Amino acid sequence: MIKRQGIARVIVSAGGEGALFALPEGMLWATPPKVPLTTTVGAGDSMVAGLSAALAQGLAPEAMARLATACAAAAVSRPPGGMPDRSMIERLAEAVRIEKL
């Protein structure tokens, strides 16, 4: 039904458990690495920012899910308003587990 409406991508977050990525190429489950939980403020916004950056860069589906999930993981492990650096995001992205569904 969603595809009939013209919606190409749907991402559903399950918080610290991971996120479902329903993409034109297929469905993926992304499990984030364990990080210390500081706050959940901004986690969803950070995931959307990572997804937007991945789309702008033309990343493959798995890389897209990794980057979006890593951005959310970085957000929850920082104090509110704290900005992670690029190397932190890259390390977290490498640790994201991707499962094709």
Gaussian input, Z-matrix of N, CA and C with variables (Angstrom, degrees):
# hf/3-21g

backbone

0 1
 N
 C     1     B1
 C     2     B2     1     A1
 N     3     B3     2     A2     1     D1
 C     4     B4     3     A3     2     D2
 C     5     B5     4     A4     3     D3
 N     6     B6     5     A5     4     D4
 C     7     B7     6     A6     5     D5
 C     8     B8     7     A7     6     D6
 N     9     B9     8     A8     7     D7
 C    10    B10     9     A9     8     D8
 C    11    B11    10    A10     9     D9
 N    12    B12    11    A11    10    D10
 C    13    B13    12    A12    11    D11
 C    14    B14    13    A13    12    D12
 N    15    B15    14    A14    13    D13
 C    16    B16    15    A15    14    D14
 C    17    B17    16    A16    15    D15
 N    18    B18    17    A17    16    D16
 C    19    B19    18    A18    17    D17
 C    20    B20    19    A19    18    D18
 N    21    B21    20    A20    19    D19
 C    22    B22    21    A21    20    D20
 C    23    B23    22    A22    21    D21
 N    24    B24    23    A23    22    D22
 C    25    B25    24    A24    23    D23
 C    26    B26    25    A25    24    D24
 N    27    B27    26    A26    25    D25
 C    28    B28    27    A27    26    D26
 C    29    B29    28    A28    27    D27
 N    30    B30    29    A29    28    D28
 C    31    B31    30    A30    29    D29
 C    32    B32    31    A31    30    D30
 N    33    B33    32    A32    31    D31
 C    34    B34    33    A33    32    D32
 C    35    B35    34    A34    33    D33
 N    36    B36    35    A35    34    D34
 C    37    B37    36    A36    35    D35
 C    38    B38    37    A37    36    D36
 N    39    B39    38    A38    37    D37
 C    40    B40    39    A39    38    D38
 C    41    B41    40    A40    39    D39
 N    42    B42    41    A41    40    D40
 C    43    B43    42    A42    41    D41
 C    44    B44    43    A43    42    D42
 N    45    B45    44    A44    43    D43
 C    46    B46    45    A45    44    D44
 C    47    B47    46    A46    45    D45
 N    48    B48    47    A47    46    D46
 C    49    B49    48    A48    47    D47
 C    50    B50    49    A49    48    D48
 N    51    B51    50    A50    49    D49
 C    52    B52    51    A51    50    D50
 C    53    B53    52    A52    51    D51
 N    54    B54    53    A53    52    D52
 C    55    B55    54    A54    53    D53
 C    56    B56    55    A55    54    D54
 N    57    B57    56    A56    55    D55
 C    58    B58    57    A57    56    D56
 C    59    B59    58    A58    57    D57
 N    60    B60    59    A59    58    D58
 C    61    B61    60    A60    59    D59
 C    62    B62    61    A61    60    D60
 N    63    B63    62    A62    61    D61
 C    64    B64    63    A63    62    D62
 C    65    B65    64    A64    63    D63
 N    66    B66    65    A65    64    D64
 C    67    B67    66    A66    65    D65
 C    68    B68    67    A67    66    D66
 N    69    B69    68    A68    67    D67
 C    70    B70    69    A69    68    D68
 C    71    B71    70    A70    69    D69
 N    72    B72    71    A71    70    D70
 C    73    B73    72    A72    71    D71
 C    74    B74    73    A73    72    D72
 N    75    B75    74    A74    73    D73
 C    76    B76    75    A75    74    D74
 C    77    B77    76    A76    75    D75
 N    78    B78    77    A77    76    D76
 C    79    B79    78    A78    77    D77
 C    80    B80    79    A79    78    D78
 N    81    B81    80    A80    79    D79
 C    82    B82    81    A81    80    D80
 C    83    B83    82    A82    81    D81
 N    84    B84    83    A83    82    D82
 C    85    B85    84    A84    83    D83
 C    86    B86    85    A85    84    D84
 N    87    B87    86    A86    85    D85
 C    88    B88    87    A87    86    D86
 C    89    B89    88    A88    87    D87
 N    90    B90    89    A89    88    D88
 C    91    B91    90    A90    89    D89
 C    92    B92    91    A91    90    D90
 N    93    B93    92    A92    91    D91
 C    94    B94    93    A93    92    D92
 C    95    B95    94    A94    93    D93
 N    96    B96    95    A95    94    D94
 C    97    B97    96    A96    95    D95
 C    98    B98    97    A97    96    D96
 N    99    B99    98    A98    97    D97
 C   100   B100    99    A99    98    D98
 C   101   B101   100   A100    99    D99
 N   102   B102   101   A101   100   D100
 C   103   B103   102   A102   101   D101
 C   104   B104   103   A103   102   D102
 N   105   B105   104   A104   103   D103
 C   106   B106   105   A105   104   D104
 C   107   B107   106   A106   105   D105
 N   108   B108   107   A107   106   D106
 C   109   B109   108   A108   107   D107
 C   110   B110   109   A109   108   D108
 N   111   B111   110   A110   109   D109
 C   112   B112   111   A111   110   D110
 C   113   B113   112   A112   111   D111
 N   114   B114   113   A113   112   D112
 C   115   B115   114   A114   113   D113
 C   116   B116   115   A115   114   D114
 N   117   B117   116   A116   115   D115
 C   118   B118   117   A117   116   D116
 C   119   B119   118   A118   117   D117
 N   120   B120   119   A119   118   D118
 C   121   B121   120   A120   119   D119
 C   122   B122   121   A121   120   D120
 N   123   B123   122   A122   121   D121
 C   124   B124   123   A123   122   D122
 C   125   B125   124   A124   123   D123
 N   126   B126   125   A125   124   D124
 C   127   B127   126   A126   125   D125
 C   128   B128   127   A127   126   D126
 N   129   B129   128   A128   127   D127
 C   130   B130   129   A129   128   D128
 C   131   B131   130   A130   129   D129
 N   132   B132   131   A131   130   D130
 C   133   B133   132   A132   131   D131
 C   134   B134   133   A133   132   D132
 N   135   B135   134   A134   133   D133
 C   136   B136   135   A135   134   D134
 C   137   B137   136   A136   135   D135
 N   138   B138   137   A137   136   D136
 C   139   B139   138   A138   137   D137
 C   140   B140   139   A139   138   D138
 N   141   B141   140   A140   139   D139
 C   142   B142   141   A141   140   D140
 C   143   B143   142   A142   141   D141
 N   144   B144   143   A143   142   D142
 C   145   B145   144   A144   143   D143
 C   146   B146   145   A145   144   D144
 N   147   B147   146   A146   145   D145
 C   148   B148   147   A147   146   D146
 C   149   B149   148   A148   147   D147
 N   150   B150   149   A149   148   D148
 C   151   B151   150   A150   149   D149
 C   152   B152   151   A151   150   D150
 N   153   B153   152   A152   151   D151
 C   154   B154   153   A153   152   D152
 C   155   B155   154   A154   153   D153
 N   156   B156   155   A155   154   D154
 C   157   B157   156   A156   155   D155
 C   158   B158   157   A157   156   D156
 N   159   B159   158   A158   157   D157
 C   160   B160   159   A159   158   D158
 C   161   B161   160   A160   159   D159
 N   162   B162   161   A161   160   D160
 C   163   B163   162   A162   161   D161
 C   164   B164   163   A163   162   D162
 N   165   B165   164   A164   163   D163
 C   166   B166   165   A165   164   D164
 C   167   B167   166   A166   165   D165
 N   168   B168   167   A167   166   D166
 C   169   B169   168   A168   167   D167
 C   170   B170   169   A169   168   D168
 N   171   B171   170   A170   169   D169
 C   172   B172   171   A171   170   D170
 C   173   B173   172   A172   171   D171
 N   174   B174   173   A173   172   D172
 C   175   B175   174   A174   173   D173
 C   176   B176   175   A175   174   D174
 N   177   B177   176   A176   175   D175
 C   178   B178   177   A177   176   D176
 C   179   B179   178   A178   177   D177
 N   180   B180   179   A179   178   D178
 C   181   B181   180   A180   179   D179
 C   182   B182   181   A181   180   D180
 N   183   B183   182   A182   181   D181
 C   184   B184   183   A183   182   D182
 C   185   B185   184   A184   183   D183
 N   186   B186   185   A185   184   D184
 C   187   B187   186   A186   185   D185
 C   188   B188   187   A187   186   D186
 N   189   B189   188   A188   187   D187
 C   190   B190   189   A189   188   D188
 C   191   B191   190   A190   189   D189
 N   192   B192   191   A191   190   D190
 C   193   B193   192   A192   191   D191
 C   194   B194   193   A193   192   D192
 N   195   B195   194   A194   193   D193
 C   196   B196   195   A195   194   D194
 C   197   B197   196   A196   195   D195
 N   198   B198   197   A197   196   D196
 C   199   B199   198   A198   197   D197
 C   200   B200   199   A199   198   D198
 N   201   B201   200   A200   199   D199
 C   202   B202   201   A201   200   D200
 C   203   B203   202   A202   201   D201
 N   204   B204   203   A203   202   D202
 C   205   B205   204   A204   203   D203
 C   206   B206   205   A205   204   D204
 N   207   B207   206   A206   205   D205
 C   208   B208   207   A207   206   D206
 C   209   B209   208   A208   207   D207
 N   210   B210   209   A209   208   D208
 C   211   B211   210   A210   209   D209
 C   212   B212   211   A211   210   D210
 N   213   B213   212   A212   211   D211
 C   214   B214   213   A213   212   D212
 C   215   B215   214   A214   213   D213
 N   216   B216   215   A215   214   D214
 C   217   B217   216   A216   215   D215
 C   218   B218   217   A217   216   D216
 N   219   B219   218   A218   217   D217
 C   220   B220   219   A219   218   D218
 C   221   B221   220   A220   219   D219
 N   222   B222   221   A221   220   D220
 C   223   B223   222   A222   221   D221
 C   224   B224   223   A223   222   D222
 N   225   B225   224   A224   223   D223
 C   226   B226   225   A225   224   D224
 C   227   B227   226   A226   225   D225
 N   228   B228   227   A227   226   D226
 C   229   B229   228   A228   227   D227
 C   230   B230   229   A229   228   D228
 N   231   B231   230   A230   229   D229
 C   232   B232   231   A231   230   D230
 C   233   B233   232   A232   231   D231
 N   234   B234   233   A233   232   D232
 C   235   B235   234   A234   233   D233
 C   236   B236   235   A235   234   D234
 N   237   B237   236   A236   235   D235
 C   238   B238   237   A237   236   D236
 C   239   B239   238   A238   237   D237
 N   240   B240   239   A239   238   D238
 C   241   B241   240   A240   239   D239
 C   242   B242   241   A241   240   D240
 N   243   B243   242   A242   241   D241
 C   244   B244   243   A243   242   D242
 C   245   B245   244   A244   243   D243
 N   246   B246   245   A245   244   D244
 C   247   B247   246   A246   245   D245
 C   248   B248   247   A247   246   D246
 N   249   B249   248   A248   247   D247
 C   250   B250   249   A249   248   D248
 C   251   B251   250   A250   249   D249
 N   252   B252   251   A251   250   D250
 C   253   B253   252   A252   251   D251
 C   254   B254   253   A253   252   D252
 N   255   B255   254   A254   253   D253
 C   256   B256   255   A255   254   D254
 C   257   B257   256   A256   255   D255
 N   258   B258   257   A257   256   D256
 C   259   B259   258   A258   257   D257
 C   260   B260   259   A259   258   D258
 N   261   B261   260   A260   259   D259
 C   262   B262   261   A261   260   D260
 C   263   B263   262   A262   261   D261
 N   264   B264   263   A263   262   D262
 C   265   B265   264   A264   263   D263
 C   266   B266   265   A265   264   D264
 N   267   B267   266   A266   265   D265
 C   268   B268   267   A267   266   D266
 C   269   B269   268   A268   267   D267
 N   270   B270   269   A269   268   D268
 C   271   B271   270   A270   269   D269
 C   272   B272   271   A271   270   D270
 N   273   B273   272   A272   271   D271
 C   274   B274   273   A273   272   D272
 C   275   B275   274   A274   273   D273
 N   276   B276   275   A275   274   D274
 C   277   B277   276   A276   275   D275
 C   278   B278   277   A277   276   D276
 N   279   B279   278   A278   277   D277
 C   280   B280   279   A279   278   D278
 C   281   B281   280   A280   279   D279
 N   282   B282   281   A281   280   D280
 C   283   B283   282   A282   281   D281
 C   284   B284   283   A283   282   D282
 N   285   B285   284   A284   283   D283
 C   286   B286   285   A285   284   D284
 C   287   B287   286   A286   285   D285
 N   288   B288   287   A287   286   D286
 C   289   B289   288   A288   287   D287
 C   290   B290   289   A289   288   D288
 N   291   B291   290   A290   289   D289
 C   292   B292   291   A291   290   D290
 C   293   B293   292   A292   291   D291
 N   294   B294   293   A293   292   D292
 C   295   B295   294   A294   293   D293
 C   296   B296   295   A295   294   D294
 N   297   B297   296   A296   295   D295
 C   298   B298   297   A297   296   D296
 C   299   B299   298   A298   297   D297
 N   300   B300   299   A299   298   D298
 C   301   B301   300   A300   299   D299
 C   302   B302   301   A301   300   D300

   B1=1.4326
   B2=1.5285
   B3=1.2998
   B4=1.4596
   B5=1.5221
   B6=1.3302
   B7=1.4603
   B8=1.5232
   B9=1.3257
   B10=1.4675
   B11=1.5195
   B12=1.3182
   B13=1.4588
   B14=1.5271
   B15=1.3322
   B16=1.4608
   B17=1.5180
   B18=1.3178
   B19=1.4644
   B20=1.5214
   B21=1.3325
   B22=1.4666
   B23=1.5250
   B24=1.3231
   B25=1.4631
   B26=1.5225
   B27=1.3328
   B28=1.4599
   B29=1.5194
   B30=1.3233
   B31=1.4625
   B32=1.5273
   B33=1.3231
   B34=1.4588
   B35=1.5189
   B36=1.3140
   B37=1.4632
   B38=1.5214
   B39=1.3213
   B40=1.4658
   B41=1.5226
   B42=1.3256
   B43=1.4573
   B44=1.5136
   B45=1.3058
   B46=1.4586
   B47=1.5153
   B48=1.3285
   B49=1.4671
   B50=1.5243
   B51=1.3333
   B52=1.4581
   B53=1.5085
   B54=1.3358
   B55=1.4613
   B56=1.5213
   B57=1.3183
   B58=1.4579
   B59=1.5228
   B60=1.3150
   B61=1.4586
   B62=1.5246
   B63=1.3239
   B64=1.4655
   B65=1.5247
   B66=1.3180
   B67=1.4636
   B68=1.5196
   B69=1.3232
   B70=1.4659
   B71=1.5303
   B72=1.3258
   B73=1.4648
   B74=1.5271
   B75=1.3200
   B76=1.4567
   B77=1.5179
   B78=1.3285
   B79=1.4565
   B80=1.5173
   B81=1.3246
   B82=1.4630
   B83=1.5232
   B84=1.3291
   B85=1.4658
   B86=1.5185
   B87=1.3321
   B88=1.4625
   B89=1.5233
   B90=1.3239
   B91=1.4621
   B92=1.5205
   B93=1.3295
   B94=1.4617
   B95=1.5229
   B96=1.3323
   B97=1.4620
   B98=1.5300
   B99=1.3060
   B100=1.4632
   B101=1.5268
   B102=1.3174
   B103=1.4634
   B104=1.5254
   B105=1.3265
   B106=1.4625
   B107=1.5325
   B108=1.3167
   B109=1.4594
   B110=1.5233
   B111=1.3243
   B112=1.4574
   B113=1.5199
   B114=1.3183
   B115=1.4597
   B116=1.5222
   B117=1.3158
   B118=1.4672
   B119=1.5282
   B120=1.3252
   B121=1.4619
   B122=1.5264
   B123=1.2969
   B124=1.4584
   B125=1.5128
   B126=1.3281
   B127=1.4673
   B128=1.5259
   B129=1.3185
   B130=1.4613
   B131=1.5169
   B132=1.3260
   B133=1.4693
   B134=1.5209
   B135=1.3185
   B136=1.4662
   B137=1.5207
   B138=1.3350
   B139=1.4612
   B140=1.5279
   B141=1.3294
   B142=1.4677
   B143=1.5256
   B144=1.3255
   B145=1.4672
   B146=1.5250
   B147=1.3322
   B148=1.4635
   B149=1.5115
   B150=1.3265
   B151=1.4613
   B152=1.5261
   B153=1.3204
   B154=1.4652
   B155=1.5203
   B156=1.3258
   B157=1.4671
   B158=1.5217
   B159=1.3231
   B160=1.4683
   B161=1.5235
   B162=1.3241
   B163=1.4654
   B164=1.5240
   B165=1.3302
   B166=1.4662
   B167=1.5258
   B168=1.3339
   B169=1.4684
   B170=1.5208
   B171=1.3278
   B172=1.4584
   B173=1.5160
   B174=1.3362
   B175=1.4602
   B176=1.5265
   B177=1.3092
   B178=1.4658
   B179=1.5315
   B180=1.3353
   B181=1.4639
   B182=1.5305
   B183=1.3303
   B184=1.4678
   B185=1.5266
   B186=1.3224
   B187=1.4650
   B188=1.5250
   B189=1.3161
   B190=1.4607
   B191=1.5290
   B192=1.3155
   B193=1.4635
   B194=1.5251
   B195=1.3179
   B196=1.4700
   B197=1.5261
   B198=1.3412
   B199=1.4607
   B200=1.5263
   B201=1.3170
   B202=1.4644
   B203=1.5294
   B204=1.3217
   B205=1.4637
   B206=1.5235
   B207=1.3174
   B208=1.4657
   B209=1.5227
   B210=1.3167
   B211=1.4639
   B212=1.5258
   B213=1.3245
   B214=1.4649
   B215=1.5264
   B216=1.3305
   B217=1.4696
   B218=1.5225
   B219=1.3158
   B220=1.4654
   B221=1.5228
   B222=1.3265
   B223=1.4644
   B224=1.5207
   B225=1.3276
   B226=1.4664
   B227=1.5252
   B228=1.3172
   B229=1.4671
   B230=1.5275
   B231=1.3238
   B232=1.4635
   B233=1.5263
   B234=1.3287
   B235=1.4666
   B236=1.5321
   B237=1.3292
   B238=1.4654
   B239=1.5286
   B240=1.3144
   B241=1.4616
   B242=1.5132
   B243=1.3403
   B244=1.4655
   B245=1.5191
   B246=1.3044
   B247=1.4625
   B248=1.5267
   B249=1.3312
   B250=1.4713
   B251=1.5203
   B252=1.3137
   B253=1.4629
   B254=1.5266
   B255=1.3186
   B256=1.4618
   B257=1.5260
   B258=1.3418
   B259=1.4645
   B260=1.5297
   B261=1.3244
   B262=1.4649
   B263=1.5278
   B264=1.3215
   B265=1.4691
   B266=1.5274
   B267=1.3278
   B268=1.4695
   B269=1.5238
   B270=1.3404
   B271=1.4691
   B272=1.5240
   B273=1.3126
   B274=1.4629
   B275=1.5264
   B276=1.3246
   B277=1.4722
   B278=1.5218
   B279=1.3237
   B280=1.4707
   B281=1.5267
   B282=1.3324
   B283=1.4675
   B284=1.5358
   B285=1.3262
   B286=1.4686
   B287=1.5267
   B288=1.3286
   B289=1.4739
   B290=1.5267
   B291=1.3249
   B292=1.4627
   B293=1.5214
   B294=1.3229
   B295=1.4653
   B296=1.5256
   B297=1.3279
   B298=1.4656
   B299=1.5205
   B300=1.3102
   B301=1.4663
   B302=1.5177
   A1=110.87
   A2=116.89
   A3=120.16
   A4=110.38
   A5=117.32
   A6=120.56
   A7=111.25
   A8=117.45
   A9=120.58
   A10=111.66
   A11=116.66
   A12=121.24
   A13=111.78
   A14=117.17
   A15=121.09
   A16=114.17
   A17=117.18
   A18=121.04
   A19=107.80
   A20=116.39
   A21=120.67
   A22=113.27
   A23=117.45
   A24=120.41
   A25=110.41
   A26=115.34
   A27=121.25
   A28=106.78
   A29=116.15
   A30=121.27
   A31=106.79
   A32=115.45
   A33=121.36
   A34=107.64
   A35=115.74
   A36=120.73
   A37=110.39
   A38=115.03
   A39=121.99
   A40=109.00
   A41=116.17
   A42=121.12
   A43=112.11
   A44=116.61
   A45=121.82
   A46=114.68
   A47=116.57
   A48=120.00
   A49=111.96
   A50=116.57
   A51=119.76
   A52=112.03
   A53=115.06
   A54=120.59
   A55=109.74
   A56=114.36
   A57=122.09
   A58=107.81
   A59=116.23
   A60=122.79
   A61=107.74
   A62=116.74
   A63=121.86
   A64=106.12
   A65=115.70
   A66=122.77
   A67=109.85
   A68=118.38
   A69=119.83
   A70=112.65
   A71=116.57
   A72=121.23
   A73=113.26
   A74=117.17
   A75=120.89
   A76=111.28
   A77=115.18
   A78=120.83
   A79=110.16
   A80=114.92
   A81=122.14
   A82=108.95
   A83=115.06
   A84=121.59
   A85=106.48
   A86=116.38
   A87=121.93
   A88=108.85
   A89=116.03
   A90=121.69
   A91=108.24
   A92=117.45
   A93=119.65
   A94=111.60
   A95=115.99
   A96=118.59
   A97=108.85
   A98=116.13
   A99=120.01
   A100=108.60
   A101=115.41
   A102=121.48
   A103=107.80
   A104=117.44
   A105=118.63
   A106=109.80
   A107=116.80
   A108=121.26
   A109=109.54
   A110=115.27
   A111=121.56
   A112=110.71
   A113=115.81
   A114=122.40
   A115=108.78
   A116=116.19
   A117=119.12
   A118=111.06
   A119=116.36
   A120=120.90
   A121=109.61
   A122=116.22
   A123=121.03
   A124=115.46
   A125=118.23
   A126=119.72
   A127=111.49
   A128=116.78
   A129=120.15
   A130=112.06
   A131=115.80
   A132=119.56
   A133=110.76
   A134=116.27
   A135=120.24
   A136=111.17
   A137=116.54
   A138=119.53
   A139=110.39
   A140=116.51
   A141=120.48
   A142=110.39
   A143=117.53
   A144=120.37
   A145=110.76
   A146=116.80
   A147=120.31
   A148=111.77
   A149=116.54
   A150=120.88
   A151=110.43
   A152=116.58
   A153=120.85
   A154=111.49
   A155=116.68
   A156=120.35
   A157=110.55
   A158=116.50
   A159=120.54
   A160=111.06
   A161=116.71
   A162=120.52
   A163=110.76
   A164=116.58
   A165=120.62
   A166=111.62
   A167=116.14
   A168=120.82
   A169=112.38
   A170=117.57
   A171=121.02
   A172=113.35
   A173=116.89
   A174=120.63
   A175=111.56
   A176=115.37
   A177=122.46
   A178=108.95
   A179=118.25
   A180=121.03
   A181=114.54
   A182=117.72
   A183=119.88
   A184=110.93
   A185=116.79
   A186=120.74
   A187=110.65
   A188=116.43
   A189=121.52
   A190=110.04
   A191=116.65
   A192=120.99
   A193=110.85
   A194=117.05
   A195=120.89
   A196=111.30
   A197=116.53
   A198=119.95
   A199=111.06
   A200=117.65
   A201=120.57
   A202=111.14
   A203=116.49
   A204=121.36
   A205=110.84
   A206=116.99
   A207=121.07
   A208=111.17
   A209=117.50
   A210=120.33
   A211=110.91
   A212=116.96
   A213=120.18
   A214=110.76
   A215=117.01
   A216=120.72
   A217=110.86
   A218=116.49
   A219=120.00
   A220=110.44
   A221=116.47
   A222=120.38
   A223=112.27
   A224=117.36
   A225=118.85
   A226=112.63
   A227=116.67
   A228=119.47
   A229=113.06
   A230=117.01
   A231=121.74
   A232=109.68
   A233=117.13
   A234=118.21
   A235=109.65
   A236=118.52
   A237=119.97
   A238=111.05
   A239=115.62
   A240=120.80
   A241=114.01
   A242=118.07
   A243=121.14
   A244=110.59
   A245=116.57
   A246=121.16
   A247=110.30
   A248=116.91
   A249=119.11
   A250=109.67
   A251=116.47
   A252=118.42
   A253=109.34
   A254=114.97
   A255=121.10
   A256=111.92
   A257=116.99
   A258=119.45
   A259=111.10
   A260=117.37
   A261=120.35
   A262=110.21
   A263=116.40
   A264=120.81
   A265=109.93
   A266=117.09
   A267=120.75
   A268=111.42
   A269=117.44
   A270=120.96
   A271=111.01
   A272=115.99
   A273=119.62
   A274=111.05
   A275=117.26
   A276=120.81
   A277=111.02
   A278=116.82
   A279=120.36
   A280=111.44
   A281=116.58
   A282=121.11
   A283=113.16
   A284=117.99
   A285=120.88
   A286=108.71
   A287=116.65
   A288=121.12
   A289=108.91
   A290=115.39
   A291=121.61
   A292=109.32
   A293=115.26
   A294=121.48
   A295=108.04
   A296=116.32
   A297=120.30
   A298=108.40
   A299=116.33
   A300=121.66
   A301=110.66
   D1=-40.97
   D2=-179.29
   D3=-62.55
   D4=-43.85
   D5=178.85
   D6=-61.22
   D7=-38.01
   D8=178.69
   D9=-63.78
   D10=-25.44
   D11=178.18
   D12=-82.03
   D13=-4.36
   D14=179.41
   D15=87.01
   D16=13.99
   D17=179.00
   D18=-89.33
   D19=118.35
   D20=-173.48
   D21=-85.87
   D22=-31.94
   D23=-174.31
   D24=-135.92
   D25=136.28
   D26=174.73
   D27=-131.98
   D28=128.36
   D29=177.95
   D30=-121.39
   D31=127.79
   D32=179.71
   D33=-120.70
   D34=118.30
   D35=179.88
   D36=-86.80
   D37=139.29
   D38=172.88
   D39=-114.59
   D40=32.21
   D41=179.55
   D42=63.73
   D43=-135.49
   D44=-177.73
   D45=-67.58
   D46=-12.43
   D47=178.91
   D48=-77.43
   D49=-27.46
   D50=179.90
   D51=139.27
   D52=-161.77
   D53=-178.65
   D54=-150.13
   D55=146.75
   D56=176.04
   D57=-98.09
   D58=128.80
   D59=177.48
   D60=-113.85
   D61=108.06
   D62=175.49
   D63=-98.19
   D64=105.61
   D65=-173.14
   D66=-119.46
   D67=162.26
   D68=177.47
   D69=-55.42
   D70=-30.47
   D71=-177.74
   D72=-81.96
   D73=-11.90
   D74=-178.93
   D75=142.20
   D76=-174.46
   D77=-177.82
   D78=-107.65
   D79=138.19
   D80=179.76
   D81=-129.16
   D82=148.88
   D83=169.26
   D84=-115.16
   D85=125.78
   D86=179.35
   D87=-110.57
   D88=122.78
   D89=177.47
   D90=-105.22
   D91=120.77
   D92=-178.23
   D93=-75.33
   D94=158.04
   D95=172.75
   D96=-69.77
   D97=156.37
   D98=176.25
   D99=-72.50
   D100=128.20
   D101=178.04
   D102=-133.08
   D103=156.93
   D104=175.81
   D105=-66.17
   D106=132.37
   D107=-179.11
   D108=-87.07
   D109=115.24
   D110=177.51
   D111=-102.17
   D112=-44.43
   D113=-179.81
   D114=-160.37
   D115=154.00
   D116=173.39
   D117=-101.37
   D118=-2.87
   D119=179.61
   D120=-62.53
   D121=124.49
   D122=176.73
   D123=88.23
   D124=-1.20
   D125=-177.53
   D126=-63.40
   D127=-46.77
   D128=179.57
   D129=-65.21
   D130=-42.48
   D131=177.54
   D132=-61.64
   D133=-39.16
   D134=179.12
   D135=-66.92
   D136=-37.51
   D137=177.09
   D138=-63.27
   D139=-43.57
   D140=178.58
   D141=-64.43
   D142=-38.55
   D143=177.41
   D144=-62.60
   D145=-43.55
   D146=177.77
   D147=-63.78
   D148=-40.41
   D149=177.51
   D150=-63.38
   D151=-43.96
   D152=179.35
   D153=-62.24
   D154=-42.85
   D155=178.14
   D156=-63.58
   D157=-40.86
   D158=179.76
   D159=-64.23
   D160=-42.15
   D161=177.87
   D162=-63.99
   D163=-43.05
   D164=179.97
   D165=-62.79
   D166=-32.59
   D167=179.92
   D168=-85.94
   D169=-7.67
   D170=-179.09
   D171=69.44
   D172=33.48
   D173=-178.21
   D174=-68.89
   D175=152.98
   D176=175.65
   D177=-65.60
   D178=158.44
   D179=-176.80
   D180=-52.37
   D181=-45.46
   D182=-178.90
   D183=-64.21
   D184=-41.63
   D185=178.96
   D186=-66.95
   D187=-35.80
   D188=177.36
   D189=-62.18
   D190=-47.56
   D191=179.89
   D192=-64.90
   D193=-39.27
   D194=178.20
   D195=-61.76
   D196=-47.98
   D197=-177.25
   D198=-65.38
   D199=-46.17
   D200=-179.70
   D201=-61.01
   D202=-43.35
   D203=-179.23
   D204=-68.40
   D205=-39.08
   D206=178.07
   D207=-63.96
   D208=-39.68
   D209=178.96
   D210=-63.60
   D211=-40.44
   D212=177.45
   D213=-66.13
   D214=-42.40
   D215=178.86
   D216=-62.52
   D217=-39.93
   D218=178.22
   D219=-63.72
   D220=-40.19
   D221=-178.11
   D222=-63.10
   D223=-40.96
   D224=-176.84
   D225=-75.56
   D226=-16.67
   D227=-177.36
   D228=-97.29
   D229=0.83
   D230=-179.24
   D231=-110.76
   D232=155.39
   D233=173.28
   D234=-64.40
   D235=152.88
   D236=179.57
   D237=-50.42
   D238=129.12
   D239=-178.89
   D240=84.82
   D241=-8.89
   D242=179.40
   D243=-73.11
   D244=135.75
   D245=-177.16
   D246=-104.65
   D247=123.45
   D248=174.82
   D249=-74.75
   D250=154.77
   D251=175.54
   D252=-91.71
   D253=169.07
   D254=-175.54
   D255=-58.90
   D256=-39.67
   D257=-177.76
   D258=-64.62
   D259=-34.09
   D260=177.29
   D261=-65.04
   D262=-45.57
   D263=178.90
   D264=-60.65
   D265=-43.97
   D266=-179.63
   D267=-62.55
   D268=-42.25
   D269=178.22
   D270=-63.13
   D271=-44.48
   D272=179.26
   D273=-65.00
   D274=-40.84
   D275=179.97
   D276=-60.56
   D277=-39.48
   D278=178.40
   D279=-63.95
   D280=-28.40
   D281=-176.56
   D282=-89.15
   D283=-8.48
   D284=177.96
   D285=-69.92
   D286=131.09
   D287=176.87
   D288=-94.56
   D289=131.45
   D290=-179.45
   D291=-113.28
   D292=131.67
   D293=176.73
   D294=-123.94
   D295=127.00
   D296=175.17
   D297=-80.71
   D298=132.91
   D299=-178.74
   D300=-105.69

